[in-house]
């Protein structure tokens, strides 16, 4: 009898240990969908944000990377794969990839590092997203107007500007419309140039010479970011001063950039991961809009195309590349 009681008692003591050993690992898994390839300039900012909150990749958090390699039709497949892997959160770097992820899951939280979730209908409002998508918005009103003003100050004699944009991407369409209004307000003639297929881009830039434009303004979209280096190279070949949407373009040889700090958006996205892992629902986490903007100037490029940057513009630069 006593032997039976002893065995039962030992079984009760050991039971929790056995159950715990059989439970799956508690390390959270975060799926990240990139529009491009493995060379991601802002990934380190995202990891830094996680580290600041106590998450170290491979130690107490796992990051599952998926790369679309610029092929939009792969996004549904990549999102489906992450859902199949049962990740705890899906991180996307654009509205397009967020939309693809939401089409395959309405339960797994989706955090955007950039995009326009409200304008794309992925969130009901900035203050109350209402679904499983939240994060950072890269879209800010009057940015195109500010870019044109800076371009005009840099090239006082400018009368005609070409706007390079993508008609297939919502953020770009909104940015283009805003650019049109800004051009009218500044009495500038704007030439619309839709972003062509990669193989036809050189031909499109050659046509800019015939248009007799004084400068180029590039409207932000995932597609132009994926082709940033090629766009910058072609603009330089035409000795065309360019105003670009983010620092990346200027670091690759573009003349000017004014826009949000994308690295900061990626870093701040980590705070959403932290809150969700601690029990918060994306439906109640407000979408944040850009808070920091920067003006970056490449003086090497200015010299290469024979342009002198006015002192008043140079003095306002947050970063100057020499």
C-alpha positions as CSV (number, residue, x, y, z in Angstrom):
1,X,0.0,0.0,0.0
2,X,2.8,2.4,1.0
3,X,4.7,1.4,-2.1
4,X,1.7,2.4,-4.2
5,X,1.3,5.7,-2.5
6,X,5.0,6.4,-2.9
7,X,4.9,5.7,-6.7
8,X,1.8,7.8,-7.1
9,X,3.5,10.7,-5.3
10,X,6.6,10.5,-7.4
11,X,4.5,10.4,-10.5
12,X,2.8,13.6,-9.4
13,X,6.1,15.3,-8.8
14,X,7.6,14.3,-12.1
15,X,4.5,15.0,-14.2
16,X,5.0,18.7,-14.5
17,X,8.6,18.1,-15.6
18,X,7.6,15.6,-18.2
19,X,4.8,17.9,-19.5
20,X,7.2,20.9,-19.7
21,X,9.8,18.9,-21.6
22,X,7.2,17.9,-24.2
23,X,6.1,21.5,-24.8
24,X,7.3,23.2,-27.9
25,X,10.1,25.8,-27.6
26,X,9.0,29.2,-26.3
27,X,11.4,31.2,-28.4
28,X,9.2,33.5,-30.6
29,X,9.5,33.3,-34.4
30,X,9.3,36.4,-36.5
31,X,8.8,36.1,-40.3
32,X,10.3,38.9,-42.4
33,X,9.3,39.4,-46.0
34,X,11.7,41.5,-48.1
35,X,10.8,42.9,-51.5
36,X,14.4,42.5,-52.8
37,X,17.3,40.2,-52.2
38,X,19.6,39.4,-49.3
39,X,21.4,42.7,-49.4
40,X,19.1,44.7,-47.1
41,X,20.5,48.1,-45.9
42,X,18.0,48.6,-43.1
43,X,17.9,45.1,-41.6
44,X,20.6,46.0,-39.0
45,X,18.4,48.9,-37.8
46,X,15.6,46.4,-37.2
47,X,17.9,44.1,-35.3
48,X,19.2,47.0,-33.3
49,X,15.7,47.9,-32.3
50,X,15.1,44.3,-31.1
51,X,18.4,44.3,-29.2
52,X,17.4,47.6,-27.4
53,X,14.4,45.7,-26.2
54,X,16.3,42.7,-25.0
55,X,15.8,40.4,-28.1
56,X,18.9,38.8,-29.6
57,X,18.6,36.8,-32.8
58,X,19.4,33.2,-32.3
59,X,19.2,33.5,-28.5
60,X,15.7,34.5,-27.4
61,X,14.1,35.3,-30.8
62,X,14.3,33.7,-34.2
63,X,14.0,35.6,-37.5
64,X,12.8,33.7,-40.6
65,X,13.7,35.6,-43.7
66,X,11.9,35.4,-47.1
67,X,13.1,37.3,-50.2
68,X,10.9,38.2,-53.2
69,X,14.0,39.2,-55.3
70,X,11.9,41.9,-56.9
71,X,9.3,39.5,-58.1
72,X,5.9,40.6,-56.8
73,X,4.1,37.4,-57.8
74,X,6.2,35.5,-55.3
75,X,4.8,37.4,-52.3
76,X,1.7,35.2,-51.8
77,X,3.9,32.1,-51.8
78,X,6.3,33.6,-49.3
79,X,3.5,34.7,-47.0
80,X,1.9,31.3,-47.2
81,X,5.1,29.7,-46.3
82,X,5.5,31.8,-43.2
83,X,1.9,31.0,-42.2
84,X,2.6,27.3,-42.6
85,X,5.7,27.7,-40.4
86,X,3.4,29.2,-37.7
87,X,5.4,32.3,-37.0
88,X,4.2,34.5,-34.2
89,X,4.4,37.8,-36.2
90,X,5.0,38.6,-39.9
91,X,7.0,41.7,-40.7
92,X,6.6,43.3,-44.1
93,X,8.6,46.2,-45.7
94,X,5.9,47.6,-48.0
95,X,2.1,47.8,-48.5
96,X,2.3,45.3,-51.3
97,X,3.9,42.6,-49.2
98,X,1.6,43.4,-46.3
99,X,-1.4,43.0,-48.5
100,X,-0.1,39.6,-49.7
101,X,0.3,38.5,-46.2
102,X,-3.1,39.6,-45.1
103,X,-4.7,37.7,-48.0
104,X,-3.4,34.5,-46.4
105,X,-3.9,35.2,-42.7
106,X,-6.3,37.4,-40.7
107,X,-5.0,36.0,-37.4
108,X,-1.2,36.3,-37.4
109,X,-0.2,39.9,-36.5
110,X,1.4,41.8,-39.4
111,X,3.8,44.6,-38.7
112,X,4.8,47.0,-41.5
113,X,8.2,48.7,-41.4
114,X,7.0,51.1,-44.1
115,X,4.2,51.6,-46.5
116,X,0.7,53.3,-46.3
117,X,-1.6,50.9,-44.4
118,X,-4.5,53.3,-44.0
119,X,-4.4,54.6,-47.6
120,X,-4.2,51.0,-48.9
121,X,-7.1,49.8,-46.7
122,X,-5.0,47.6,-44.6
123,X,-5.9,49.5,-41.5
124,X,-9.2,51.3,-40.7
125,X,-7.4,54.4,-39.2
126,X,-4.1,55.5,-37.8
127,X,-5.3,55.5,-34.2
128,X,-7.3,52.2,-34.5
129,X,-6.1,49.8,-37.2
130,X,-8.9,47.4,-36.3
131,X,-7.4,44.3,-37.9
132,X,-4.2,42.3,-37.9
133,X,-2.1,44.9,-39.7
134,X,-0.3,47.8,-38.0
135,X,3.2,49.4,-37.9
136,X,4.8,52.3,-39.6
137,X,3.6,54.5,-42.5
138,X,6.1,56.0,-44.8
139,X,3.6,58.3,-46.4
140,X,3.5,61.9,-45.2
141,X,1.6,64.8,-46.6
142,X,3.4,67.7,-48.4
143,X,6.7,65.7,-48.8
144,X,6.6,66.1,-52.5
145,X,6.0,69.8,-52.2
146,X,9.0,70.1,-49.9
147,X,11.2,68.1,-52.3
148,X,10.3,70.4,-55.2
149,X,10.9,73.5,-53.1
150,X,14.4,72.3,-52.2
151,X,15.1,71.3,-55.9
152,X,14.0,74.8,-57.0
153,X,16.2,76.4,-54.4
154,X,19.1,74.3,-55.6
155,X,18.4,75.1,-59.3
156,X,16.9,78.6,-59.2
157,X,16.5,78.7,-63.0
158,X,14.6,75.4,-63.1
159,X,11.3,75.7,-65.1
160,X,10.6,72.1,-66.1
161,X,10.9,68.9,-64.0
162,X,10.4,65.2,-64.8
163,X,8.6,63.1,-62.2
164,X,9.5,59.4,-62.3
165,X,6.7,57.3,-60.7
166,X,5.0,53.9,-60.8
167,X,1.3,53.8,-61.8
168,X,1.0,50.3,-60.5
169,X,1.8,51.2,-56.8
170,X,-0.7,53.1,-54.6
171,X,1.9,55.1,-52.7
172,X,3.5,56.3,-55.9
173,X,0.1,57.3,-57.4
174,X,-0.6,59.4,-54.3
175,X,2.9,60.9,-54.4
176,X,2.6,61.8,-58.0
177,X,-0.7,63.6,-57.5
178,X,0.8,65.6,-54.7
179,X,3.8,66.4,-56.9
180,X,1.5,67.7,-59.6
181,X,-0.2,70.1,-57.2
182,X,3.2,71.2,-55.8
183,X,4.5,71.9,-59.3
184,X,1.5,74.1,-60.1
185,X,2.0,76.1,-56.9
186,X,5.7,76.7,-57.8
187,X,4.8,77.5,-61.5
188,X,6.8,74.6,-62.7
189,X,6.0,72.5,-65.8
190,X,6.0,68.9,-64.8
191,X,6.7,66.0,-67.2
192,X,5.1,62.7,-66.2
193,X,7.5,59.7,-66.7
194,X,6.1,56.3,-65.7
195,X,8.7,53.8,-64.5
196,X,9.3,51.3,-67.3
197,X,10.4,47.7,-67.2
198,X,14.1,47.4,-66.2
199,X,15.2,46.6,-69.7
200,X,13.6,49.7,-71.1
201,X,14.8,52.1,-68.5
202,X,17.8,53.4,-70.5
203,X,15.6,54.2,-73.4
204,X,13.2,56.2,-71.1
205,X,16.1,58.2,-69.6
206,X,17.4,58.9,-73.1
207,X,14.0,60.4,-73.9
208,X,14.4,62.9,-71.0
209,X,17.0,64.8,-73.0
210,X,14.4,65.4,-75.7
211,X,11.9,66.6,-73.1
212,X,14.5,69.3,-72.1
213,X,13.8,68.9,-68.4
214,X,16.0,70.7,-65.9
215,X,15.9,68.1,-63.2
216,X,14.4,64.8,-62.1
217,X,12.2,64.1,-59.1
218,X,11.7,60.4,-58.1
219,X,8.5,59.5,-56.3
220,X,8.9,56.9,-53.6
221,X,7.7,53.3,-54.2
222,X,9.0,49.8,-53.7
223,X,9.7,49.5,-57.4
224,X,11.9,52.6,-57.6
225,X,13.8,51.6,-54.4
226,X,14.5,48.1,-56.0
227,X,15.9,49.9,-59.0
228,X,17.6,52.8,-57.1
229,X,21.2,52.2,-58.3
230,X,20.2,51.8,-61.9
231,X,18.0,55.0,-61.8
232,X,20.9,57.0,-60.3
233,X,23.4,55.7,-62.8
234,X,21.2,56.7,-65.7
235,X,20.5,60.1,-64.3
236,X,24.2,60.7,-63.9
237,X,24.8,59.6,-67.5
238,X,22.4,62.3,-68.6
239,X,24.0,64.8,-66.2
240,X,20.5,65.2,-64.8
241,X,20.2,66.7,-61.2
242,X,17.9,64.4,-59.2
243,X,15.8,64.8,-56.1
244,X,15.3,61.4,-54.5
245,X,12.9,60.1,-51.7
246,X,15.5,58.5,-49.4
247,X,19.1,58.6,-48.4
248,X,19.9,55.3,-50.1
249,X,19.7,57.0,-53.6
250,X,22.2,59.7,-52.6
251,X,24.6,57.2,-51.1
252,X,24.5,55.4,-54.5
253,X,25.4,58.6,-56.3
254,X,22.2,60.7,-56.5
255,X,22.4,64.4,-56.0
256,X,19.7,65.2,-53.3
257,X,17.3,63.3,-51.1
258,X,14.7,64.5,-48.7
259,X,12.5,62.1,-46.8
260,X,12.0,59.9,-43.7
261,X,14.8,58.0,-42.1
262,X,13.9,54.5,-43.2
263,X,16.4,53.0,-40.8
264,X,14.5,54.7,-37.9
265,X,11.2,53.2,-39.1
266,X,12.7,49.7,-39.1
267,X,14.1,50.3,-35.6
268,X,10.8,51.5,-34.3
269,X,9.0,48.5,-35.9
270,X,10.8,46.4,-33.2
271,X,8.6,48.1,-30.5
272,X,5.5,46.6,-32.2
273,X,7.1,43.1,-32.1
274,X,7.8,43.6,-28.4
275,X,4.2,44.7,-27.6
276,X,2.6,42.0,-29.6
277,X,4.8,39.3,-28.0
278,X,3.7,40.6,-24.6
279,X,0.0,40.2,-25.5
280,X,-1.0,43.4,-27.3
281,X,-3.4,43.1,-30.3
282,X,-2.4,44.8,-33.6
283,X,-6.0,46.1,-33.9
284,X,-5.3,48.4,-31.0
285,X,-1.8,49.5,-31.8
286,X,-1.8,52.9,-33.6
287,X,-0.1,53.2,-36.9
288,X,2.8,55.7,-36.6
289,X,3.7,58.2,-39.2
290,X,7.2,59.5,-40.0
291,X,8.6,61.8,-37.3
292,X,12.1,62.4,-38.6
293,X,13.1,63.7,-42.0
294,X,16.5,64.4,-43.5
295,X,18.1,66.4,-46.3
296,X,21.1,64.6,-47.8
297,X,23.4,66.2,-50.5
298,X,26.1,64.5,-52.5
299,X,28.8,67.1,-53.4
300,X,30.8,64.6,-55.4
301,X,27.8,64.2,-57.7
302,X,27.2,68.0,-57.9
303,X,30.8,68.5,-59.0
304,X,30.4,65.6,-61.6
305,X,27.4,67.2,-63.2
306,X,28.8,70.7,-63.0
307,X,26.3,72.1,-60.4
308,X,27.1,74.4,-57.5
309,X,24.9,73.8,-54.4
310,X,23.7,77.2,-53.0
311,X,25.1,78.0,-49.5
312,X,21.6,78.3,-48.1
313,X,20.7,74.8,-49.2
314,X,24.0,73.3,-48.1
315,X,23.6,74.8,-44.7
316,X,20.3,73.0,-44.2
317,X,21.7,69.6,-45.0
318,X,21.6,66.9,-42.3
319,X,24.3,65.0,-44.1
320,X,26.8,65.9,-46.8
321,X,28.6,63.3,-48.9
322,X,32.0,64.6,-50.2
